[in-house]
Amino acid sequence: PFEQALTRLTRDGQDTPEIEALRWAIEEYRVSIFAQSLGTDTPVSAKRLQRLQRKAERGPEAGIE
């Protein structure tokens, strides 16, 4: 579902800091699931991805945590 949200958000070519944060968090989440021994730079979870997705959907005025 997060990949679909990212695709939907970037469909019009928009690339905000919030969308970029979501994109990188998705990559970190993949690492945490499929390559656990590598570890991640920042803590990531489905809950954190949901929060980043909501911020990306609201746009730049929402800010980044």
C-alpha positions as CSV (number, residue, x, y, z in Angstrom):
1,P,0.0,0.0,0.0
2,F,2.9,2.4,0.6
3,E,4.3,1.9,-2.9
4,Q,0.9,2.6,-4.3
5,A,0.6,5.8,-2.3
6,L,4.0,6.9,-3.5
7,T,3.1,6.2,-7.1
8,R,-0.1,8.2,-6.7
9,L,1.7,11.1,-5.1
10,T,4.4,11.3,-7.8
11,R,2.1,10.7,-10.7
12,D,2.1,14.4,-11.7
13,G,5.8,14.7,-11.4
14,Q,5.7,16.4,-8.0
15,D,8.6,15.8,-5.7
16,T,8.3,17.5,-2.3
17,P,10.6,16.9,0.7
18,E,7.7,15.0,2.3
19,I,7.4,12.6,-0.7
20,E,11.2,12.2,-0.7
21,A,11.1,11.3,3.0
22,L,8.4,8.7,2.3
23,R,10.4,7.3,-0.6
24,W,13.5,6.8,1.6
25,A,11.5,5.4,4.5
26,I,10.0,2.8,2.2
27,E,13.5,1.8,1.1
28,E,14.6,1.5,4.7
29,Y,11.5,-0.6,5.5
30,R,12.4,-3.0,2.7
31,V,15.9,-3.3,4.2
32,S,14.5,-4.0,7.7
33,I,12.3,-6.7,6.3
34,F,14.4,-8.4,3.6
35,A,18.0,-7.7,4.7
36,Q,17.8,-7.4,8.5
37,S,21.5,-8.1,8.9
38,L,22.3,-4.8,7.1
39,G,20.3,-2.7,9.6
40,T,18.8,0.7,8.8
41,D,20.0,4.2,9.3
42,T,16.8,5.3,11.1
43,P,14.1,3.3,12.9
44,V,11.2,2.5,10.5
45,S,7.9,0.7,11.0
46,A,4.5,0.5,9.2
47,K,3.2,3.1,11.7
48,R,6.0,5.5,10.8
49,L,5.3,5.0,7.1
50,Q,1.6,5.7,7.6
51,R,2.5,9.0,9.4
52,L,4.9,10.0,6.6
53,Q,2.3,9.1,4.0
54,R,-0.3,11.3,5.6
55,K,2.3,14.2,5.7
56,A,3.2,13.7,2.0
57,E,-0.5,13.7,1.1
58,R,-1.1,17.0,3.0
59,G,1.9,18.6,1.3
60,P,4.8,20.9,2.3
61,E,2.9,22.8,5.0
62,A,2.8,19.6,7.1
63,G,6.5,19.5,7.8
64,I,8.8,16.5,8.4
65,E,9.5,14.7,11.7
